Amino acid sequence: MIKNSFQRLSIFSAAIMLGIVNIACTKANNSYMPPTKDTLQHTGTSDSLPTSGPITFLALGDSYTIGQNVQEQDRFPAQTAALLHTDNFSVANLQYIATTGWTTIDLQAAIAQQNPAGPFSVVTLLIGVNDKYQHMDTAGYRVRFAQLLQTAIALAGNRKARVFVLSIPDYSVTPFGGGSTRIRQEIDAFNAINNQITLANNVAYINITDISRLAATDQSLTANDGLHPSGKQYALWAKVLAPMMEKALK
């Protein structure tokens, strides 16, 4: 994909060359079935769930969710939670199932292993850049992303209004991406899939790809590893996401 010494590595494994340690993960098998309200711990229907009180927030994804190369408070879920707190929404628990380098397969395996106790007040899902980078086919991504979206919905107590999907950022504009037109086109292709599936399920879709492309002319939006978003860029994502969450939580 990128014609340099990083070619054989995943996007975030390649970042090891930039001083980042990637975390290995176990691949799931193809028999993965997304959990339902009957298999998730403490998950009920929207009619039986509380509508007020402290907010629980589950963030699902990869390095863009765990905030590779930024402080914990600068991750986009943490900055979103801070904005919610400013507007008098109390976030009692912010939980992550996300690791640098994860594909949709890895995220499925981690959810199955960790078996998070729902329902959560809000759930975010951002996944796919490593599927693209590892040259995994789009047909498989379509199936796995659809399964993960159903998992996210179940984890939100089957309340679709409480689930928020973020598009895949465009790392072609970073020094690592080198302005590659091919990377941009591949990101667009994967985002076309997750956008179509998300909207078909009446779930909120937040296009942060356009925000990520601002890094082409603003280096402060990229972390010092030359690849991942900076805390400043994550703040821009949070400013879009927080009002949408507040509306859903009211």
C-alpha positions as CSV (number, residue, x, y, z in Angstrom):
1,M,0.0,0.0,0.0
2,I,2.7,2.5,1.1
3,K,5.9,2.0,-0.8
4,N,8.3,2.2,2.1
5,S,9.7,0.0,4.9
6,F,6.3,0.0,6.5
7,Q,4.6,-1.9,3.6
8,R,4.4,-5.3,5.3
9,L,3.1,-4.2,8.6
10,S,-0.4,-3.2,9.7
11,I,-0.9,0.6,10.0
12,F,-0.4,0.5,13.7
13,S,2.2,-2.2,13.8
14,A,4.1,0.0,11.4
15,A,3.9,2.7,14.0
16,I,6.4,0.7,16.0
17,M,9.0,2.2,13.7
18,L,7.9,5.5,15.1
19,G,8.3,4.5,18.7
20,I,4.8,3.0,19.3
21,V,4.3,-0.5,20.7
22,N,1.5,-2.4,19.2
23,I,-0.5,-4.8,21.3
24,A,-1.0,-8.2,19.9
25,C,-4.4,-9.7,19.9
26,T,-6.1,-13.1,19.2
27,K,-8.1,-13.5,16.0
28,A,-11.7,-14.6,16.3
29,N,-13.0,-17.4,14.2
30,N,-15.5,-17.0,11.4
31,S,-18.3,-18.4,13.6
32,Y,-18.7,-15.2,15.6
33,M,-22.3,-14.4,16.4
34,P,-23.1,-11.0,17.8
35,P,-24.6,-11.0,21.3
36,T,-28.3,-10.3,21.8
37,K,-30.4,-9.0,24.6
38,D,-30.7,-12.6,25.8
39,T,-26.9,-13.2,26.0
40,L,-25.6,-9.8,27.3
41,Q,-25.4,-9.4,31.0
42,H,-28.2,-7.3,32.5
43,T,-29.5,-6.1,29.1
44,G,-33.2,-5.3,28.8
45,T,-35.5,-3.6,26.4
46,S,-35.8,0.2,26.0
47,D,-39.1,0.1,28.0
48,S,-37.4,-1.4,31.0
49,L,-34.3,0.8,31.1
50,P,-33.8,3.8,33.3
51,T,-33.9,7.1,31.4
52,S,-32.0,9.3,34.0
53,G,-29.2,9.0,36.4
54,P,-25.4,8.6,35.9
55,I,-24.3,7.8,32.4
56,T,-22.4,4.7,31.4
57,F,-20.3,5.1,28.2
58,L,-18.8,2.2,26.2
59,A,-16.3,3.0,23.4
60,L,-15.6,0.3,20.9
61,G,-12.8,0.5,18.3
62,D,-9.1,0.6,17.7
63,S,-6.3,3.1,18.1
64,Y,-8.6,6.0,17.2
65,T,-10.8,5.1,20.1
66,I,-8.0,4.3,22.7
67,G,-6.2,7.4,21.6
68,Q,-2.8,6.1,20.5
69,N,0.0,8.6,21.4
70,V,-2.2,11.0,23.4
71,Q,-3.0,11.3,27.1
72,E,-6.1,9.4,28.4
73,Q,-8.0,12.7,29.0
74,D,-7.4,13.6,25.3
75,R,-9.1,10.6,23.8
76,F,-12.2,11.5,22.0
77,P,-14.5,9.5,24.3
78,A,-12.9,11.2,27.4
79,Q,-13.3,14.6,25.8
80,T,-16.9,13.9,24.9
81,A,-17.5,12.8,28.5
82,A,-16.0,16.1,29.7
83,L,-18.3,18.1,27.5
84,L,-21.3,16.1,28.7
85,H,-20.2,16.9,32.3
86,T,-20.0,20.6,31.5
87,D,-23.7,20.4,30.4
88,N,-24.7,18.7,33.6
89,F,-24.7,15.1,32.4
90,S,-22.9,12.9,34.9
91,V,-20.7,10.2,33.3
92,A,-20.3,7.6,36.0
93,N,-18.3,5.1,33.9
94,L,-16.4,5.3,30.7
95,Q,-15.3,1.9,29.5
96,Y,-13.1,1.0,26.5
97,I,-12.9,-2.1,24.4
98,A,-10.3,-0.8,21.9
99,T,-6.6,-1.5,21.2
100,T,-4.2,-0.2,18.6
101,G,-4.0,-2.4,15.5
102,W,-7.4,-4.1,16.0
103,T,-9.5,-5.2,13.0
104,T,-13.2,-6.0,13.1
105,I,-12.2,-9.6,13.8
106,D,-10.1,-8.5,16.8
107,L,-12.9,-6.3,18.2
108,Q,-15.4,-9.2,17.9
109,A,-13.1,-11.5,19.8
110,A,-12.4,-8.9,22.5
111,I,-16.1,-8.3,23.1
112,A,-16.8,-12.0,23.3
113,Q,-14.0,-12.5,25.8
114,Q,-14.7,-9.4,28.0
115,N,-18.5,-9.9,27.8
116,P,-19.2,-6.3,28.9
117,A,-22.2,-5.8,31.3
118,G,-24.8,-3.7,29.6
119,P,-26.9,-1.9,29.1
120,F,-24.8,1.2,28.6
121,S,-26.3,4.7,28.3
122,V,-24.3,5.4,25.1
123,V,-22.1,3.3,22.9
124,T,-19.7,4.4,20.2
125,L,-18.2,2.3,17.4
126,L,-15.3,3.2,15.1
127,I,-13.6,0.3,13.4
128,G,-12.2,-0.6,10.0
129,V,-8.9,1.1,9.2
130,N,-6.9,-2.0,10.0
131,D,-9.2,-4.2,7.9
132,K,-8.3,-1.9,5.0
133,Y,-4.6,-1.7,5.8
134,Q,-4.3,-5.5,6.1
135,H,-6.0,-5.8,2.7
136,M,-9.0,-7.7,4.1
137,D,-11.7,-7.8,1.6
138,T,-14.6,-5.4,1.7
139,A,-17.2,-8.1,1.6
140,G,-15.9,-9.6,4.9
141,Y,-15.8,-6.1,6.4
142,R,-19.4,-5.6,5.5
143,V,-20.5,-8.7,7.3
144,R,-18.4,-8.1,10.4
145,F,-19.2,-4.4,10.7
146,A,-23.0,-5.3,10.4
147,Q,-22.5,-7.8,13.2
148,L,-20.6,-5.3,15.4
149,L,-23.3,-2.7,14.9
150,Q,-25.9,-5.1,16.1
151,T,-23.7,-5.9,19.1
152,A,-23.4,-2.2,19.8
153,I,-27.2,-1.8,19.7
154,A,-27.6,-4.7,22.1
155,L,-25.1,-3.2,24.4
156,A,-27.0,0.0,24.4
157,G,-30.1,-1.9,25.6
158,N,-31.5,-2.1,22.1
159,R,-31.9,1.6,22.0
160,K,-30.6,2.6,18.5
161,A,-30.7,6.3,19.4
162,R,-28.0,5.6,22.0
163,V,-25.5,4.2,19.5
164,F,-23.1,6.4,17.5
165,V,-20.9,5.3,14.7
166,L,-17.9,7.3,13.6
167,S,-16.4,7.1,10.2
168,I,-12.8,6.0,9.6
169,P,-10.3,8.9,9.6
170,D,-8.2,9.5,6.5
171,Y,-4.6,8.9,7.4
172,S,-3.4,9.7,3.9
173,V,-3.0,13.3,4.9
174,T,-0.5,12.5,7.7
175,P,3.2,12.3,7.2
176,F,2.9,8.5,7.4
177,G,0.3,8.5,4.7
178,G,2.3,10.8,2.4
179,G,-0.7,12.2,0.6
180,S,-1.5,8.9,-1.0
181,T,-4.5,9.0,-3.3
182,R,-4.9,5.3,-3.1
183,I,-5.2,5.4,0.7
184,R,-7.8,8.1,0.4
185,Q,-9.8,6.1,-2.1
186,E,-9.6,2.9,0.0
187,I,-10.8,4.8,3.2
188,D,-13.7,6.2,1.2
189,A,-14.6,2.7,0.0
190,F,-14.7,1.3,3.6
191,N,-16.6,4.3,4.8
192,A,-19.2,3.9,2.1
193,I,-19.9,0.4,3.6
194,N,-20.1,1.4,7.2
195,N,-22.2,4.5,6.3
196,Q,-24.7,2.4,4.4
197,I,-25.1,-0.2,7.1
198,T,-25.4,2.4,9.9
199,L,-28.0,4.5,8.2
200,A,-30.0,1.4,7.1
201,N,-30.2,0.5,10.8
202,N,-31.4,4.0,11.8
203,V,-28.3,4.7,13.8
204,A,-26.5,8.0,14.1
205,Y,-23.4,8.3,11.8
206,I,-20.8,10.9,12.5
207,N,-18.5,11.8,9.6
208,I,-15.2,12.7,11.2
209,T,-13.3,11.9,8.0
210,D,-13.7,15.4,6.7
211,I,-12.3,16.7,10.0
212,S,-9.3,14.4,9.8
213,R,-8.5,15.8,6.4
214,L,-7.9,19.2,7.9
215,A,-4.6,17.8,9.1
216,A,-3.4,18.1,5.5
217,T,-2.8,21.8,6.2
218,D,-2.7,21.9,10.0
219,Q,0.1,19.8,11.5
220,S,-1.2,20.4,15.0
221,L,-4.1,18.0,14.3
222,T,-1.7,15.1,14.0
223,A,0.1,13.5,17.0
224,N,3.9,13.6,17.2
225,D,4.1,10.0,15.8
226,G,3.1,11.5,12.4
227,L,0.2,9.1,12.1
228,H,-2.6,9.3,14.7
229,P,-4.8,12.3,15.5
230,S,-3.7,14.7,18.2
231,G,-5.8,15.6,21.2
232,K,-6.7,18.8,19.4
233,Q,-8.2,16.8,16.5
234,Y,-10.1,14.5,19.0
235,A,-11.5,17.7,20.6
236,L,-13.1,18.5,17.2
237,W,-14.7,15.1,17.1
238,A,-16.0,15.5,20.6
239,K,-17.6,18.8,19.8
240,V,-19.7,17.1,17.1
241,L,-20.5,14.0,19.1
242,A,-21.4,15.5,22.5
243,P,-24.4,17.5,21.4
244,M,-25.8,14.4,19.6
245,M,-25.4,12.3,22.7
246,E,-27.0,15.0,24.8
247,K,-30.0,15.0,22.5
248,A,-30.4,11.3,22.8
249,L,-30.0,11.3,26.5
250,K,-32.7,13.8,27.2
